[in-house]
């Protein structure tokens, strides 16, 4: 994949977390509640016009969760994204925006 005049950032909860009494606590804090997020989105990769924008949207996706992250990425033409999440069975799944598919080059 080649990014011309764009940047990529990834935010995730797959490494920095702790489990207490069987509950997983993320290092991502929801600013609306002040508590760690509790959803199944594990990683959000966002492509945007610059690094600060990509990083901000990747973090926003991690706060919002999978469905809201897909809505954000689909809504704004400047964004492309790749999400990793666990499904209702706890199995890892992924989602990729249509525009990102067009950026991937097979070798």
N, C-alpha and C positions, 0 to 999 in steps of 0.2 A: 504494500500500500504506500502510495506517495501522497504526502500532504503538502500542497503548495499554498502558502499564505494562510495556513490554518494550524491549529494546535490540538493536541490530544491530552486528556487528563483522566485518570482513573481514581475512584474513591471506593473503598470497600470495608466490609465488616468481617471478612473471612480470617483475619489474623489477630486483630486487637479486640478482644472480647474476654469476658469471664463468665463462668457458670456458677450460680449459687442456688442451692436447693432445687436443682433441675431446670432453672430458668437461665437462658442465655441473655447477657447484657452486653450491648454493643458499646463501642467507644463513641459512636455518633450520637450526639445529643439533639433532641428535637427542641428548637428554641421556643416553640409554642407551649411546651409543657415543662421544660427543664429536665426531662428524664431521657434515658437512652431509648432509641427507637426500638420497636418490637414488631418487626415484620420479616418477610422472607427474602428481601432483596439482599444479595451478598456482595455484588460489585456493579458499579456503573462506570462505563467508559464513555466519555463525551468528546466529540470533535466540534470545535467552534472557531471563530475567526482569530482568537488569541488565547494564550495560556490562562490568563486570569478568568476569562469568561468560561472556558472549558472546565477549569477547576471549580468555579462557583456552581455551575450547573451539575457537575458530577456529585458534588456534596449535596446540593438541593435534591437531587434524585435519591440519594441515600437516606435523606430525611423523610422524603415523601412516600417511598415504597414503589413497588413494581408498576402497578396500574397508573399511578400519577406520573411516574417517570416516563412511561410510554406516551402518555398524553402530552407532557412537556415537550419531549423530543419531536413528536409528530406535529405539534402546533407551531413550533418556531422553525422557519426555513434555514436559519443559520446553524441549527444543531443537527448532528447525526449521533447515533449512540448504539452501544452494545451493553446489554444487561445480563447478569447471571443471577439466578434466583432459585430457591428450592420450591418444589410444587407441594401439593397437599399430602403427598406420600413421603416428603422429605428428600426427593430425588432432584438432582441438579438439572436445571433447564436454562435455556438462553433465548434471548430475543435480540434481533438486529434490525435497525431502521433500513428502509429501502435504499436510501441514499448511500448508506455505508456499504451495502452490497456492491454498488457501482464503483466504489473506491478500491475494492480488493482486487488485486492482480494475482492470478495464478501463475506460477512459474514451473 
